[in-house]
Amino acid sequence: MKTRVLPLLVLAGLLAPVSVRAAGANDVKLTRSDDRVRVEMGGQLFTEYIFKGAQKPYLYPVIAADGTPMTRNFPMKTDVPGEAHDHPHHRSLWFTHGDLNGFDFWAENAGAKQGKIVSESVEQSTKGGVGIIHARNKWVGPDGTVQLTDDTNIRLRGAAEGRYIDYEVTLKAPADKPAVFGDTKEGAMAIRLPLWMTPPHTTTGADKKKVKHPGVGTIINDAGVTNTPAWGKKSAWVDYFAPKDGKVYGVAMFDHPSNPRHPTWWHVRDYALFAANPFGKHDFENLKGEPKAGDMTIPAGGSVTFKWRFFFHQGDEKTAGIAARFKEYAAGK
């Protein structure tokens, strides 16, 4: 009986460990649970879209590629040292408005005028390295009547230069009545950044005492206006950046040229609120005799679409090439 000898290469192949491709730094994975969609990049948490448990859906946390949190934890977490506990309705990253048909969807304690954005459906998928969340919501008044519905698409991806969240929302008025977005600074596409990103500023504590924060951050818009004076100005983009642990981290927000009233006004504060608001003309331009100058009416059965991009980057606005990145966004890239 002859002993069969396997070729050396075949034997080596049988004994060698199976090679498994490591997750790429920008590989996207979406996982759905009862109240949220978890978004991972490179096997690590990037953000979660949370659609139950609050007055509105929101994204929390938002984490840079190196693991640095880019949004405030409060009010989702109340035990993080050094965080400001003002404005508990500033939930990380969100879209809403403070005056829709006279109801307040921005605050979370507006009493008889308090509205709520209720999730109707959420779907998730990935395509071409992009995570896609498609959500449908209804904006419900305190009496239970639907004031508006929205169709929201959130696209999430990573690249060598940073991480991106594209937020597109189509607002639809009911068939039997218009939807009026009233003129107020309290809106609309917003993110609440961590305290370490702020420029020098003063806040009022729970005890009503003034608290000074030295701050080393910078706010800058496309005209070069910086920090507090950038509030209320119209601009195609705004960048908010600051140093931390030897690096500079930034968040830029782009207002798409197809948006109504582009370039938009910015409700960007030195205490880390950062919002694009196309409905606040009266407040931002100090039009005391025109309280409804910024009103926008969606006719019964009609709709309007807004698009914004968040770019989470390193370096200041020049190092990160914010102006060039905006041009890419405007060109559909």
Number of C-alpha atoms within 10 A of each C-alpha: 3 4 5 6 7 9 8 9 8 10 11 11 10 10 8 9 8 8 6 6 6 9 12 10 15 20 20 26 22 19 12 14 8 8 15 18 21 19 25 21 24 16 15 18 19 25 20 20 23 20 23 15 10 15 20 24 24 22 22 22 21 26 18 21 22 7 11 11 17 23 23 27 23 21 18 14 9 11 10 11 6 9 16 21 14 14 13 13 18 24 26 23 22 22 22 22 23 24 24 24 16 15 23 24 28 25 23 17 14 13 11 11 18 21 31 24 26 20 19 12 12 18 12 19 14 16 9 8 15 20 22 22 20 16 20 18 21 20 23 19 22 14 10 10 11 17 21 26 22 21 16 21 20 20 20 24 22 23 13 9 12 17 21 20 20 18 19 18 20 15 21 22 22 18 11 8 14 19 23 18 22 26 26 23 24 21 25 23 24 26 27 24 26 20 20 21 26 24 24 16 16 14 15 12 12 10 6 8 9 11 11 11 15 12 17 14 22 21 30 22 25 17 13 11 15 17 20 17 14 23 20 23 18 24 21 22 25 28 26 27 26 21 17 13 6 6 9 16 22 25 28 25 27 26 29 23 19 12 15 16 14 15 19 24 26 29 25 27 20 24 23 23 19 28 25 29 28 28 28 29 25 21 20 20 14 12 13 10 8 12 16 18 18 23 18 17 17 18 17 15 14 15 18 15 15 19 20 20 22 21 22 25 26 20 16 22 22 9 10 20 13 23 17 11 15 23 15 11 16 15 10 8 8
